[in-house]
Amino acid sequence: MVRCANESLHREQFARQSDVLMSQSNHVQSLARGLAVIRSFDVDNPEQTLSEVAKRTGLTRATARRLLLTLTDLGYATTDGKRFSLTPAVLDIGYAYLSSLNIQQIAQPFLETLSEAAKESVSVSVLDGTDVVYIARVPTARIMTISLGLGTRLPAHCTSMGRVLLAELTDTEVEHRLPATLDALTERTITSRDELLAELARVRARGYALVDQELEIGVRSVAAPLRDSTGRATAAMNISTHAGRTTLEEVREHFLPKLLSAAADVNNALRKR
């Protein structure tokens, strides 16, 4: 009942916005319609079919289809052939998207506390296509040859945060998202699609991902999902350490409990926003 009421209110808001736009003599109708399509995705509708987008925006199916395919071609949306969803690339339109999610602001103090407790670097990222994109980070000693900062992109298939987020998808969705060839960044990197799917099943079952020197030799990391009020994993948090000073057993025994506790605190904060 509440969902139906919200849906009706959403349609009324779209109608009012459309009326205002139509009353302006200098507006670009195609841009207004494109923004309406983007706005049609929300916490209750993170994925939509063509028909659902058309219904929620009041656009014809043909117009909605052109706009969705344009957004997909530009990288602002993705599709499995039936359902569409936005990608983090919409951040390019304006920083307001990240601010509205508020993940960075909410997670930052917990990241700082976790980094202090673990004495290691901690990060938060989101999934964008075949990559993870860093949106928050508290670095300590540099352990990688590349510099990591906000906006850094790394391949999802060989990173702990990437695997946590890929594990939220079905095998079919993962197959659709993965590149044709999985690059081997080290001799430890999983490059077999079947092996990766099997590893994602294990991640899905245990609720965290541990990656041992698959992204870069000497780098180990463990990640856990960050979930919104609906339970959907919208981001992931990890701790990274150097293999020369931390064994896999130490990662599991000392870092993992701290990480899971911090992730639970962030999830509680996200649910209260």
PEGIPE-V222544 format. One record per pair of residues at least 12 apart in sequence whose ideal C-beta (glycine too) atoms are under 10 Angstrom apart, sorted by the first residue. I is the first residue (numbers start at 1). GAP is how many residues later the second one is. D is the distance in whole Angstrom. If there is no record, write none. Layout:
[[I	GAP	D] [I	GAP	D]]
This chain:
[[2	42	10] [3	41	7] [6	36	9] [6	38	7] [6	39	10] [7	37	8] [7	38	9] [7	48	9] [7	49	8] [10	29	9] [10	30	8] [10	32	8] [10	34	8] [10	35	8] [10	46	6] [10	47	10] [11	29	10] [11	44	8] [11	45	6] [11	46	9] [11	47	7] [13	26	9] [14	22	6] [14	25	8] [14	26	7] [14	42	7] [14	43	6] [14	44	6] [14	45	9] [15	42	10] [15	43	6] [17	15	8] [17	18	9] [17	19	7] [17	22	8] [17	40	10] [17	41	10] [18	14	8] [18	15	9] [18	18	7] [18	39	8] [18	40	6] [18	41	9] [20	12	10] [21	12	9] [21	14	9] [21	15	8] [29	34	10] [30	33	9] [30	36	9] [30	37	8] [30	40	9] [33	24	7] [33	25	10] [33	26	6] [33	30	6] [33	31	8] [33	33	9] [33	34	6] [34	29	10] [34	32	10] [34	33	5] [34	34	9] [34	36	7] [34	37	7] [34	40	10] [34	42	9] [35	22	10] [35	32	10] [35	58	9] [36	17	9] [36	20	9] [36	21	5] [36	22	8] [36	23	7] [36	28	9] [36	31	8] [37	16	6] [37	17	9] [37	19	9] [37	20	6] [37	22	7] [37	26	9] [37	27	7] [37	29	10] [37	30	5] [37	31	6] [37	33	9] [37	34	7] [37	39	10] [37	40	8] [37	47	9] [37	49	10] [38	19	10] [38	29	9] [38	33	7] [38	38	7] [38	39	8] [38	48	7] [38	52	6] [38	55	8] [38	59	9] [39	17	9] [39	18	8] [40	12	8] [40	13	5] [40	14	9] [40	15	9] [40	16	4] [40	17	5] [40	18	10] [40	19	9] [40	24	9] [40	28	10] [40	44	10] [40	46	10] [41	12	8] [41	15	9] [41	36	8] [41	43	8] [41	44	7] [41	45	5] [41	49	9] [42	14	9] [42	44	10] [43	58	10] [43	185	6] [43	186	7] [43	187	6] [43	189	8] [43	191	9] [44	186	8] [45	40	9] [46	37	10] [46	39	6] [46	40	8] [46	182	9] [46	184	8] [46	186	7] [46	188	9] [47	31	10] [47	32	9] [47	33	9] [47	35	9] [47	36	5] [47	37	7] [47	38	5] [47	39	9] [47	185	10] [48	16	10] [48	20	9] [48	29	10] [48	35	6] [48	36	6] [48	37	8] [48	38	10] [49	15	10] [49	19	10] [49	30	10] [49	33	6] [49	34	6] [49	35	7] [50	12	10] [50	14	6] [50	15	6] [50	18	7] [50	19	10] [50	29	9] [50	32	8] [50	33	9] [50	34	7] [51	13	8] [51	14	10] [52	12	9] [52	31	9] [52	32	9] [53	12	9] [53	14	8] [53	15	6] [53	24	10] [53	30	10] [53	31	7] [54	13	10] [54	14	9] [64	20	10] [65	19	10] [68	16	5] [69	15	9] [71	13	8] [71	15	8] [71	16	9] [71	18	9] [71	19	9] [72	12	7] [72	15	9] [74	13	10] [74	15	8] [74	16	10] [74	18	9] [75	12	6] [75	13	10] [75	14	5] [75	15	9] [75	17	9] [75	53	8] [75	54	7] [76	12	9] [76	13	5] [76	14	5] [76	15	10] [76	16	8] [76	17	8] [77	12	9] [77	13	8] [78	49	10] [78	50	9] [78	51	7] [78	95	10] [78	98	9] [78	99	8] [79	97	9] [80	89	9] [80	90	9] [80	92	8] [80	93	6] [80	95	10] [80	96	5] [80	97	9] [81	95	8] [83	90	10] [87	39	9] [87	40	8] [87	41	5] [87	42	6] [87	46	9] [88	13	10] [88	37	9] [88	38	5] [88	39	8] [88	40	4] [88	41	9] [88	43	9] [88	44	9] [88	45	5] [88	47	8] [88	63	10] [88	65	10] [88	146	10] [88	147	10] [89	39	6] [89	40	8] [89	44	9] [90	38	10] [91	35	9] [91	37	9] [91	42	8] [91	44	8] [91	60	9] [98	28	9] [98	37	6] [98	38	10] [98	52	10] [101	25	9] [101	34	9] [101	127	8] [101	133	7] [101	134	8] [101	169	9] [101	172	9] [102	167	9] [102	168	8] [102	171	6] [103	21	7] [103	23	8] [103	32	7] [103	33	7] [103	123	7] [103	125	9] [103	131	7] [103	132	5] [103	134	10] [103	163	8] [103	166	10] [103	167	7] [103	170	9] [104	20	7] [104	31	5] [104	32	5] [104	33	10] [104	46	8] [104	131	9] [105	31	9] [105	164	10] [105	168	9] [106	18	10] [106	30	9] [106	120	9] [106	159	10] [106	160	6] [106	161	10] [106	162	10] [106	163	5] [106	164	6] [106	166	9] [106	167	7] [107	15	9] [107	16	10] [107	17	5] [107	28	9] [107	29	5] [107	31	10] [107	119	7] [107	128	8] [107	130	7] [107	155	9] [107	156	9] [107	158	9] [107	159	5] [107	160	10] [107	162	8] [107	163	8] [108	16	9] [108	28	6] [108	29	9] [108	30	8] [108	158	10] [109	29	10] [109	156	9] [109	157	9] [109	160	9] [110	12	9] [110	14	9] [110	26	10] [110	28	10] [110	116	10] [110	127	8] [110	151	10] [110	152	5] [110	153	8] [110	154	10] [110	155	5] [110	156	5] [110	157	10] [110	158	10] [110	159	7] [111	12	8] [111	13	7] [111	25	6] [111	26	7] [111	27	5] [111	126	7] [111	128	10] [111	151	8] [111	155	8] [112	26	5] [113	25	9] [113	145	9] [113	148	10] [113	149	7] [113	152	8] [114	24	8] [114	123	8] [114	125	7] [114	141	9] [114	144	6] [114	145	7] [114	147	8] [114	148	4] [114	149	9] [114	151	9] [114	152	9] [115	22	9] [115	23	4] [115	24	8] [115	25	6] [115	124	8] [115	143	10] [115	147	10] [116	22	9] [116	24	9] [117	122	10] [117	137	10] [117	138	9] [117	141	5] [117	142	10] [117	144	9] [117	145	8] [118	22	9] [118	121	5] [118	122	10] [118	123	8] [118	128	10] [118	133	10] [118	136	8] [118	137	6] [118	140	6] [118	141	8] [118	144	9] [119	21	7] [119	22	9] [119	120	10] [119	122	9] [119	126	10] [119	136	10] [120	18	9] [120	19	9] [120	20	6] [120	21	8] [120	23	8] [120	100	10] [120	101	9] [120	118	10] [120	119	5] [120	120	6] [120	121	5] [120	122	9] [120	125	9] [120	126	8] [120	131	10] [120	135	7] [120	138	10] [121	16	7] [121	17	7] [121	18	5] [121	19	5] [121	20	8] [121	21	8] [121	22	7] [121	23	9] [121	27	8] [121	100	9] [121	117	9] [121	118	7] [121	119	5] [121	120	8] [122	14	9] [122	15	7] [122	16	5] [122	17	9] [122	18	9] [122	99	10] [122	101	10] [122	115	7] [122	116	7] [122	117	5] [122	118	8] [122	133	10] [122	136	10] [122	137	8] [122	140	8] [123	12	9] [123	13	7] [123	14	4] [123	15	8] [123	16	8] [123	25	7] [123	26	10] [123	27	10] [123	29	9] [123	31	10] [123	36	10] [123	37	10] [123	38	7] [123	98	9] [123	100	9] [123	113	9] [123	114	7] [123	115	6] [123	116	8] [123	117	7] [124	12	4] [124	13	7] [124	14	9] [124	26	10] [124	37	8] [124	99	10] [124	102	7] [124	111	5] [124	112	7] [124	113	5] [124	114	8] [124	139	10] [124	142	8] [125	12	9] [125	23	10] [125	25	10] [125	27	8] [125	28	9] [125	29	8] [125	31	9] [125	34	8] [125	35	10] [125	36	5] [125	37	8] [125	39	9] [125	40	8] [125	98	9] [125	101	10] [125	110	6] [125	111	6] [125	112	8] [125	113	8] [126	35	9] [126	39	7] [126	100	9] [126	107	10] [126	108	7] [126	109	5] [126	110	8] [127	29	6] [127	34	8] [127	35	7] [127	37	9] [127	38	4] [127	39	7] [127	41	8] [127	42	9] [127	50	8] [127	106	9] [127	107	9] [127	108	8] [127	109	8] [128	25	7] [128	28	9] [128	37	10] [129	24	9] [129	27	8] [129	48	7] [129	49	10] [129	50	9] [130	23	9] [130	25	6] [130	26	6] [130	27	7] [130	32	9] [130	36	9] [130	47	6] [130	48	6] [130	49	5] [130	52	9] [130	53	10] [131	21	9] [131	22	4] [131	23	6] [131	24	6] [131	25	6] [131	26	10] [131	28	9] [131	31	8] [132	20	9] [132	21	7] [132	22	6] [132	23	8] [132	24	5] [132	25	10] [132	27	6] [132	28	9] [132	29	5] [132	30	5] [132	31	9] [132	32	9] [132	33	7] [132	34	9] [132	91	9] [132	103	9] [132	104	7] [132	106	9] [133	17	9] [133	18	7] [133	19	7] [133	20	5] [133	21	8] [133	23	10] [133	28	10] [133	102	10] [134	14	6] [134	15	7] [134	16	6] [134	17	7] [134	18	4] [134	19	8] [134	20	8] [134	27	9] [135	15	6] [135	16	8] [135	17	10] [135	100	7] [136	14	7] [136	99	8] [136	101	9] [137	12	7] [137	13	7] [137	15	8] [137	101	10] [137	103	10] [139	101	9] [140	100	9] [140	101	10] [141	100	10] [141	101	8] [141	104	9] [142	100	10] [143	73	8] [143	75	7] [143	76	6] [143	77	9] [143	78	10] [143	97	6] [143	98	7] [143	99	5] [143	100	9] [143	101	9] [143	102	9] [144	71	8] [144	72	5] [144	74	8] [144	75	6] [144	96	8] [144	98	9] [145	71	7] [145	72	10] [145	73	9] [145	74	9] [146	69	9] [146	70	8] [148	92	9] [154	31	9] [154	61	7] [154	62	10] [155	23	10] [155	24	8] [155	27	8] [155	28	7] [155	30	7] [155	34	9] [155	59	10] [155	60	8] [156	18	9] [156	21	8] [156	22	8] [156	23	10] [156	80	10] [157	17	9] [157	20	10] [157	21	7] [157	22	8] [157	25	5] [157	26	8] [157	28	10] [157	32	8] [157	33	7] [157	34	8] [157	36	9] [157	39	6] [157	42	9] [157	43	9] [157	54	10] [157	57	9] [157	58	10] [158	24	8] [158	25	8] [158	26	8] [158	27	6] [158	28	8] [158	30	9] [158	31	5] [158	32	7] [158	33	9] [158	38	9] [158	53	7] [158	55	10] [158	56	4] [158	57	5] [158	58	9] [159	26	10] [159	50	8] [159	52	6] [159	55	8] [159	56	6] [159	60	10] [159	62	7] [159	64	8] [159	77	9] [159	79	8] [159	81	10] [160	43	9] [160	48	8] [160	49	4] [160	50	6] [160	51	4] [160	52	10] [160	54	9] [160	55	9] [160	59	10] [160	60	9] [160	61	4] [160	62	6] [160	63	4] [160	64	9] [160	76	8] [160	77	10] [160	78	5] [160	79	9] [160	80	8] [160	99	10] [161	48	8] [161	50	9] [161	60	8] [161	61	10] [161	62	4] [161	63	9] [161	64	9] [161	65	10] [161	74	8] [161	75	4] [161	76	7] [161	77	5] [161	79	10] [162	47	8] [162	49	9] [162	53	9] [162	61	8] [162	74	8] [162	76	10] [163	27	9] [163	33	8] [163	36	7] [163	37	6] [163	39	9] [163	40	5] [163	41	10] [163	45	9] [163	46	4] [163	47	9] [163	48	7] [163	51	9] [163	58	10] [163	60	7] [163	73	9] [164	36	9] [164	39	6] [164	40	9] [164	43	9] [164	44	7] [164	45	5] [164	47	10] [164	58	9] [164	59	5] [164	60	6] [164	61	5] [164	62	9] [164	69	7] [164	71	9] [164	72	4] [164	73	9] [164	74	8] [164	99	10] [165	38	10] [165	44	9] [165	58	9] [165	60	7] [165	61	10] [165	68	6] [165	69	9] [165	70	8] [165	71	5] [166	12	8] [166	30	8] [166	31	9] [166	33	10] [166	34	6] [166	37	8] [166	38	9] [166	43	9] [166	70	10] [167	30	10] [167	32	9] [167	33	5] [167	34	8] [167	35	9] [167	36	4] [167	37	4] [167	38	9] [167	39	10] [167	40	9] [167	41	9] [167	42	7] [167	58	8] [167	66	8] [167	69	10] [168	32	9] [168	35	9] [168	36	8] [168	57	7] [168	59	9] [168	64	8] [168	65	5] [168	66	9] [168	68	9] [169	31	8] [169	35	9] [169	64	10] [171	22	10] [171	26	5] [171	27	10] [171	29	8] [171	30	8] [171	33	10] [174	19	9] [174	22	8] [174	23	7] [174	26	6] [175	18	7] [175	21	10] [175	22	8] [178	15	7] [178	18	8] [178	19	9] [180	13	10] [181	12	10] [182	13	9] [182	14	7] [184	30	9] [185	28	9] [185	29	7] [185	30	6] [185	31	7] [185	32	9] [186	26	10] [186	27	6] [186	28	6] [186	29	7] [186	30	6] [186	31	5] [186	32	9] [186	33	9] [187	26	9] [187	27	9] [187	30	8] [188	23	9] [188	24	7] [188	25	5] [188	26	5] [188	27	9] [188	28	10] [188	29	8] [189	22	9] [189	24	9] [189	25	4] [189	26	8] [189	27	10] [190	21	9] [190	24	7] [191	23	10] [199	12	9] [199	15	10] [203	20	9] [203	22	10] [206	50	10] [207	17	7] [207	18	7] [207	53	8] [207	56	9] [208	14	6] [208	15	6] [208	16	5] [208	17	8] [208	28	10] [208	30	9] [208	44	9] [208	48	6] [208	51	7] [208	52	7] [208	55	9] [209	12	8] [209	13	7] [209	14	5] [209	15	8] [209	16	9] [209	27	8] [209	29	8] [210	12	5] [210	13	8] [210	28	10] [210	38	7] [210	41	6] [210	42	7] [210	45	9] [210	46	8] [211	12	8] [211	27	9] [211	29	9] [212	31	7] [212	36	6] [212	39	8] [213	29	10] [213	30	6] [215	25	9] [216	24	10] [216	27	10] [217	26	8] [218	23	10] [218	24	6] [218	25	5] [218	26	6] [218	27	10] [219	21	6] [219	22	8] [219	23	7] [219	24	7] [220	19	9] [220	20	7] [220	21	5] [220	22	7] [220	23	5] [220	24	10] [220	25	10] [220	26	6] [220	27	9] [220	28	7] [220	30	9] [220	31	6] [220	35	9] [221	17	5] [221	18	7] [221	19	4] [221	20	7] [221	30	8] [221	34	9] [221	38	10] [222	15	10] [222	16	6] [222	17	6] [222	18	8] [222	19	9] [222	26	10] [222	29	5] [222	30	8] [222	33	6] [222	34	6] [222	36	10] [222	37	6] [222	38	9] [223	13	5] [223	14	6] [223	15	4] [223	16	8] [223	17	9] [223	33	10] [223	36	8] [223	40	9] [224	12	7] [224	13	6] [224	14	8] [224	15	9] [224	32	8] [224	35	5] [224	36	6] [224	37	10] [224	38	8] [224	39	4] [224	40	9] [224	42	9] [224	43	9] [225	12	8] [225	38	7] [225	42	8] [226	36	10] [226	37	6] [226	38	10] [226	40	5] [226	41	6] [226	43	10] [226	44	7] [227	36	9] [227	37	10] [227	39	9] [227	40	5] [227	43	7] [227	44	8] [228	39	8] [228	42	6] [228	43	8] [228	45	9] [229	38	9] [229	41	7] [229	42	5] [229	43	9] [229	44	8] [230	41	9] [231	36	9] [231	40	9] [233	34	10] [234	36	8] [235	28	10] [235	31	9] [235	35	9] [236	27	9] [237	22	7] [237	23	10] [237	25	7] [237	26	5] [237	29	7] [237	30	10] [238	17	10] [238	21	7] [238	25	10] [239	12	8] [239	15	10] [239	16	5] [239	17	8] [239	19	7] [239	20	5] [239	23	9] [240	15	10] [241	13	10] [241	14	7]]
